[in-house]
């Protein structure tokens, strides 16, 4: 993985905030590959990853004026990319489940999944937990979603977030602890 010159990036952020499209183009060139790799690992689809990356950089371009500390550009961009990928994945899952529900008849659903009331309760519980996960600190939320919703390995998560395996484990433990406090209090 290439090493970024953060001082140079900070200067580019300031210039981009002042309206320089060339500076933003350089920021794009410097950060594109890292953000693309993250999107691809999260979404596991080349075309979705490209679409998510495009949306992420559009949002970054529109919102760069709101970034108060240029030193936080990489983290800020990563957060935008995470939110976009998460939204894309949710949309994809809704489309898949909508397609599946059209294919299933009610009697078949009873046979496979139990009573409709139980299914509705299970869906409500999953949605509640997911909302609580999204209320966690950003990195804890990312790690939990990547581990349990995307079924990524600890090493894959570490590669995506550019952190060690032990740091991934630490974020997982902290996230689980925070979730437990949020849900059972």
N, C-alpha and C positions, 0 to 999 in steps of 0.2 A: 504494500500500500504506500502510495506516495506521501511525502511529508509536505505539509502546506506551510507557506511563509505567512504567518498570521499578521505580521506587521504590514506586509504588502496588501493582504486581504482587507485589513482595517482601513487602509488608505482608499482602496477601491470602494468599500462600503460608503465612506464619506462622499466620494465623488458621485457614486450612484444616487445617493440621497440628494445630491445637488442637481440631479437630472442628467448625468452623463450615461448615455446608453452604451457607450464603449466600455465604461467601467463595469456596468452590469453584465455585459457580454463576457468580460474577463472573469467576473465572479462565477458566471455560469460555467465557463470552460474549466475553471479550477475546481469546481465542486460537483460537476455533472456525474462523473464516474462513481464517486462514493455514494451519491444520492440514488443513482440508478441501481447500484448493487443492493442497496437497502430495499428499494421498491421491488426489485425482482425477487429477493429472498422472501419478502413479506407476502407478496401477491402470487408468486410462483407462476406467473404468466408474462411472457415477454411483452405482449401488446398492452396488457393492463398496466404493466410497469412503465412503459413508455408514456401512456396516457396520464398516469399518476404523476410522473416526473414533469410532464408539460404543465399540468395543473398546479403543481407545487411551485414551479418557477414563475408562473403567471401570478399566483398569490404573493410570492415573494416580491416580485416587481411592483405590484400594486401597493404592498404594505411596507416596503423598505423605509419609507419616511417615518414610520412609527417605531422603528428600532432605535432605542435611545443609546445603546452601548454597542458600537461597531465590533467590539471584541467578542460579542455574543452571536455574531452572524451565523456561524456554523451550527451552533446549538439551535438557534432560532429557525434556520432553514430545515434542520433535521426534524424539529417539532412540526413544522408545516407539512413536511413530507410524510411523517408518521400519521398525522390527522387525515391527510388526503388518502393515503393507502388504506387506513382504517375505514374511511367512508366508502372507498371503492369496494373493499372486501365485503362490507355490510350490504351494499347494493347488489353485489354479485350473489351473495347468499340469499337475499330476498328474492331475486329473480329465479334462482335454482329452486328454492322452496315453493315459490308460486307455481313453477312448472310441475313440480312433483305433486303439489296438492291438486292440480287439475287432473293428473293421471290416477290419483287414488280415489276410490269410492269410499263412502262412509263405512260400509260393512268391513271392507278390507282394513281400514284404519283401526276399527275396534279390535279386529283379530290380531293385528301386529302391535298395537300400542296401548290397548286398554280403553278405559272409558274416556269420553271427550272431556269430562270435568278434570280428570287426572292430567290429561295432556295440556289443558289450558293452564292448570296450576304449575306444571313443570315449565311451560314457556314463560309464565310470569316470573317464576323463580330465576330462570336463566337471564331474563331481561333485567331483573333487579340486581343480580350479581354483576352483570356487565356494566350497568350504570355505576355501581360502586367502584368497579375497577377503573372506570374512566375518571373518577374523582380522586384517585391516588396521585401522588407525585408523578410527573411525566415519565421518568425512566422506569419507575416501578410498574406503571401501567403498561409501558411498552414491553417490558420483559415478561410480564404475566400474559399479555395477549399473544406474544410471539411463542411462548412455551406451551400454553394450554389451548389457545384457539388456532394457532397456525401450526402447532405440533413441531416446532423447530427444536433442534438439539441445543444444548448449552453452548457448544462450540459455534454453531451457526449464529446464535444470538450474539455471542461475543464478537464474532467477525463483523456482523452487521453494525453493531453499536461501537465497535472499536474499543472493547473493554475485555478484560481477562475473564476466564471461566469462573474464577473464584468471585470476581465482582458480580457476575451474572447471578451466582448462587446467593450472594449477599442481598442483591436487589429482590430476588425471589422471596427470600425469607422475610425481608422487611415488608414487601408488598402483601404477603400472606398474613403477616401479623397485623398490618394496618386494616386489611379486609376483615379479619376476624373481629377486630375492635369495632369497625363500622357496622358490621352486620349483627353482631351479638350484643351490642350496647343499646 
